[in-house]
């Protein structure tokens, strides 16, 4: 029997018109889902129930997060560890095929999909990709043979009961670096098509008006479930601070054991300099179709890049926001004294 998905409300018309002027990838509007009012494009109205009732399998491995929290790195790490370090396949087959994104179809407005098809009218293979990414993920992934690796940015309250069924890794990252990276992605991918400036984007982010927000509720849902035996909660900061230690932690969660030499080989593969230049994890297929601007999907991969975007005024603004949202939780971002920290 299908479960009833969380209720939703349509964003007020005045605010919708304002946002549509800056986010050119959406053409209809937005909805606020559930009691926390998670923010999504209007396509959620037709597809939300399908995602909520997607059937997880016991041998699935899921990677969940708020966007731009180190998800891509964690996906590649999980896939390699679970697949006996099969670097040969990892170097030949795009991560988007090995580890598909459940709800990306929500961000492929029909009008925009037609524009993508027109852009690639002379290349049937590229057109097929444009059609494929517009198909609801719950239909596409249901046909994949086990074991499946699935990425989602949905909060746990919008996902099928994963923790009763399969293993899930959740990765969190401090909000300053998240919003910085999230801004850059929104300006570079046409499914978002953001044309505004950073301060305006930051305002939308803090007011829970960018996709998958509210950021804090998203993290707190996962944090409150962190003691589940089927959930591994990671911080991006801890992973990048000590890669070998984090790799061993993930391997143990997946029931795998590797030698120090093998662990170091994985760490080198995931080193940001190598990772940034790896076409299999950088959405090269979307760039080839013109859906994403040229450049690296994987950006700097460091903690603290926010300093290059925040004025003192913006920093004071977000610091107050962070302080207010940490009052009711013991969630804290790890901090290190070697320069790799989150400055929170």
C-alpha positions in Angstrom: 0.0 0.0 0.0 1.4 3.4 -1.0 2.3 5.8 1.7 0.9 9.3 1.6 3.7 11.8 1.0 4.2 14.9 3.0 1.7 17.7 2.2 2.9 20.7 0.3 1.9 24.3 -0.2 2.6 26.5 -3.2 5.0 29.4 -2.6 3.3 32.8 -2.6 2.9 34.4 -6.1 4.9 37.5 -5.3 7.9 35.7 -3.9 7.7 33.2 -6.8 7.9 35.9 -9.4 10.9 37.4 -7.6 12.8 34.1 -7.5 11.9 33.2 -11.1 13.6 36.3 -12.3 17.0 35.1 -10.9 16.7 31.3 -11.2 16.1 30.8 -14.9 16.0 27.0 -14.8 12.6 26.9 -13.3 9.6 28.3 -15.2 6.5 27.4 -13.2 7.1 28.0 -9.5 8.0 26.3 -6.2 6.4 24.3 -3.4 7.2 24.0 0.3 7.0 20.4 1.5 6.1 19.0 4.9 6.1 20.7 8.3 9.7 21.9 7.7 8.7 23.5 4.3 11.4 22.0 2.2 11.8 24.0 -1.0 11.4 22.4 -4.4 10.5 23.2 -8.0 6.9 22.8 -9.0 7.5 19.4 -10.6 7.4 17.9 -7.1 3.6 18.2 -7.4 3.6 15.4 -10.0 6.6 13.4 -8.9 6.7 13.7 -5.1 4.6 10.6 -4.4 6.8 8.5 -6.6 9.9 9.5 -4.8 8.3 9.0 -1.4 7.2 5.5 -2.2 10.3 4.4 -4.0 11.2 0.8 -3.0 14.6 0.6 -1.3 16.4 -2.8 -1.3 18.3 -4.4 1.5 21.5 -4.4 -0.5 21.2 -0.7 -1.6 23.8 1.7 -0.4 22.6 5.3 -0.3 24.6 8.6 -0.2 22.6 11.5 1.3 23.5 15.1 2.1 22.5 18.7 1.7 24.0 19.8 -1.7 27.7 20.7 -2.0 28.7 19.0 1.2 31.3 16.7 -0.2 28.8 14.4 -1.8 30.6 13.6 -5.0 33.8 12.7 -3.2 31.9 10.5 -0.7 30.0 8.8 -3.6 33.3 7.8 -5.3 34.7 6.6 -2.0 31.7 4.5 -1.2 31.6 3.0 -4.6 35.2 2.0 -4.6 35.2 0.5 -1.2 32.0 -1.5 -1.9 33.4 -2.7 -5.2 36.7 -4.0 -4.0 38.6 -1.0 -5.3 37.7 -1.5 -8.9 39.6 1.5 -10.2 39.4 0.2 -13.8 35.6 0.6 -14.0 35.7 3.8 -11.9 38.1 5.4 -14.5 35.9 4.3 -17.5 32.3 4.7 -16.3 30.8 8.0 -15.2 29.9 8.3 -11.5 26.4 9.4 -12.6 25.9 6.0 -14.1 27.5 4.0 -11.2 25.8 6.1 -8.5 22.6 7.8 -10.0 20.9 10.8 -8.5 17.4 10.0 -7.4 15.6 13.3 -7.8 17.4 15.2 -10.5 14.3 15.1 -12.7 12.7 17.6 -10.4 15.1 20.2 -11.8 14.4 19.5 -15.5 11.5 21.7 -16.3 9.8 20.5 -19.5 10.5 23.8 -21.3 14.2 23.6 -20.3 14.4 20.0 -21.5 13.1 21.1 -24.9 15.8 23.8 -24.9 18.4 21.2 -24.2 17.1 19.0 -27.0 17.2 21.9 -29.4 20.8 22.8 -28.3 21.8 19.2 -29.2 19.6 18.7 -32.3 22.4 17.4 -34.4 23.5 14.7 -31.9 21.1 11.9 -31.1 23.3 10.6 -28.2 23.4 13.9 -26.5 19.6 14.3 -27.0 19.1 10.9 -25.4 21.0 12.1 -22.3 18.8 15.2 -22.2 15.7 12.9 -22.2 17.2 10.5 -19.7 18.0 13.1 -17.0 14.4 14.4 -17.3 12.9 10.9 -16.4 11.8 10.5 -12.8 14.7 8.8 -10.9 12.2 6.4 -9.2 11.4 4.9 -12.5 15.0 4.7 -13.9 16.6 3.4 -10.7 13.9 0.8 -10.1 15.2 -1.0 -13.2 18.8 -1.2 -12.1 20.1 -4.5 -11.0 21.3 -5.0 -7.4 23.4 -3.9 -5.7 22.4 -0.3 -6.3 24.2 2.9 -5.3 21.9 5.8 -5.0 22.5 9.5 -4.3 19.8 11.8 -2.9 19.7 15.2 -1.3 16.2 14.6 0.1 16.1 14.9 3.9 15.2 11.6 5.7 11.6 12.7 6.2 11.1 12.7 2.4 12.7 9.4 1.7 11.4 5.8 2.0 12.2 4.2 5.3 15.9 3.7 4.4 17.3 3.0 7.8 15.0 0.0 8.3 16.1 -1.4 5.0 19.7 -0.6 3.9 22.9 1.2 4.7 23.1 5.0 4.3 26.0 7.4 4.5 25.2 11.1 5.3 27.8 13.8 4.9 27.5 17.3 6.4 29.6 20.4 5.8 29.7 23.8 7.5 27.2 26.3 6.0 29.8 28.9 4.9 31.5 26.6 2.5 28.3 24.9 1.5 26.6 28.2 0.4 29.8 29.3 -1.4 30.0 26.1 -3.4 26.2 26.0 -3.8 26.2 29.5 -5.3 28.8 28.5 -7.9 26.9 25.4 -8.9 23.7 27.4 -9.3 25.4 29.8 -11.6 27.0 27.1 -13.7 24.2 24.5 -14.3 21.3 25.6 -16.5 18.8 23.5 -14.6 19.3 26.1 -11.9 20.3 29.1 -14.1 21.0 31.5 -11.3 22.0 35.0 -12.6 22.1 37.0 -9.4 25.0 37.9 -7.1 26.4 36.1 -4.1 24.9 38.3 -1.4 21.4 37.8 -2.8 22.0 34.0 -3.1 23.1 34.0 0.5 19.9 35.7 1.6 17.8 33.1 -0.2 19.9 30.3 1.3 19.4 31.7 4.9 15.7 32.2 4.3 15.3 28.6 3.1 14.5 29.5 -0.5 17.1 27.4 -2.4 16.4 23.8 -3.3 16.5 21.2 -0.5 16.5 23.9 2.2 16.1 24.4 5.1 19.7 23.6 5.5 19.6 23.2 9.3 16.5 21.0 9.5 18.1 18.8 6.8 21.3 18.3 8.9 19.4 18.0 12.2 17.2 15.2 10.8 20.2 13.2 10.0 22.1 14.1 13.2 19.2 12.9 15.3 19.4 9.5 13.6 23.2 9.2 13.8 23.1 6.3 16.3 21.2 4.1 13.9 23.3 1.0 13.0 22.5 1.6 9.3 23.6 5.2 9.2 27.1 6.6 9.1 27.2 10.3 9.7 30.3 12.1 8.4 31.6 15.6 8.5 33.4 16.8 5.3 35.9 18.5 7.6 36.9 15.3 9.3 37.2 13.4 6.1 39.5 15.9 4.4 41.5 16.4 7.6 42.5 12.7 7.8 41.6 10.8 4.6 43.1 7.4 5.6 41.2 7.4 8.9 38.0 8.4 7.3 38.4 5.8 4.6 38.9 3.1 7.2 35.8 4.3 9.0 33.6 4.1 5.8 35.1 0.7 4.9 34.3 -0.7 8.3 30.7 0.6 8.0 30.4 -1.2 4.6 31.9 -4.4 6.1 35.2 -4.1 4.1 38.8 -4.4 5.2 41.8 -3.0 3.2 45.5 -2.8 3.7 47.2 0.6 4.4 48.7 0.5 0.9 45.2 0.1 -0.6 43.8 2.8 1.7 46.5 5.2 0.5 45.8 4.4 -3.1 42.1 5.4 -2.5 43.2 8.6 -0.7 45.4 9.5 -3.7 42.6 8.9 -6.1 40.4 11.2 -4.1 43.0 13.9 -3.6 41.3 17.0 -4.8 44.0 17.7 -7.5 43.4 14.3 -9.0 39.7 14.3 -8.4 39.2 17.7 -10.1 40.8 16.4 -13.2 38.9 13.2 -13.3 36.2 13.4 -16.1 34.3 10.5 -14.6 33.2 12.5 -11.6 33.0 16.0 -13.1 29.8 15.7 -15.1 31.7 15.9 -18.4 28.6 14.5 -20.1 26.5 17.5 -19.0 29.2 19.9 -20.1 29.3 18.3 -23.5 25.6 18.8 -23.9 25.8 22.5 -22.8 23.7 21.8 -19.7 26.6 22.8 -17.5 29.2 25.5 -18.2 32.8 24.5 -18.9 34.9 24.2 -15.8 35.2 21.8 -12.9 32.1 20.4 -11.1 34.5 19.6 -8.4 35.8 23.0 -7.3 38.5 23.7 -4.8 37.6 20.9 -2.3 39.0 22.9 0.6 37.6 24.2 3.8 37.6 27.9 4.2 37.0 29.1 0.6 34.1 31.1 1.9 36.6 33.7 3.0 37.0 34.7 -0.6 33.3 35.5 -0.9 32.1 36.9 2.4 32.5 40.5 3.4 32.8 41.3 7.1 29.2 42.2 7.1 28.1 39.0 5.4 30.2 37.0 7.8 28.6 38.7 10.8 25.2 38.0 9.3 25.8 34.3 8.8 27.6 33.9 12.2 24.5 35.1 13.9 22.4 32.8 11.9 24.6 29.8 12.7 24.6 30.7 16.4 20.8 30.9 16.5 20.4 27.5 14.7 22.8 25.6 17.0 21.0 26.6 20.2 18.7 23.6 20.2 21.1 20.9 19.2 24.4 19.3 20.2 25.4 19.3 16.5 28.8 20.9 16.1 31.2 21.1 13.2 34.7 19.7 13.8 37.5 22.2 14.0 41.2 21.6 13.5 44.2 23.8 14.2 46.2 23.1 11.0 44.3 25.5 8.8 41.8 23.0 7.6 38.8 24.1 9.6 35.4 25.6 9.3 35.9 28.7 11.4 32.6 28.2 13.1 
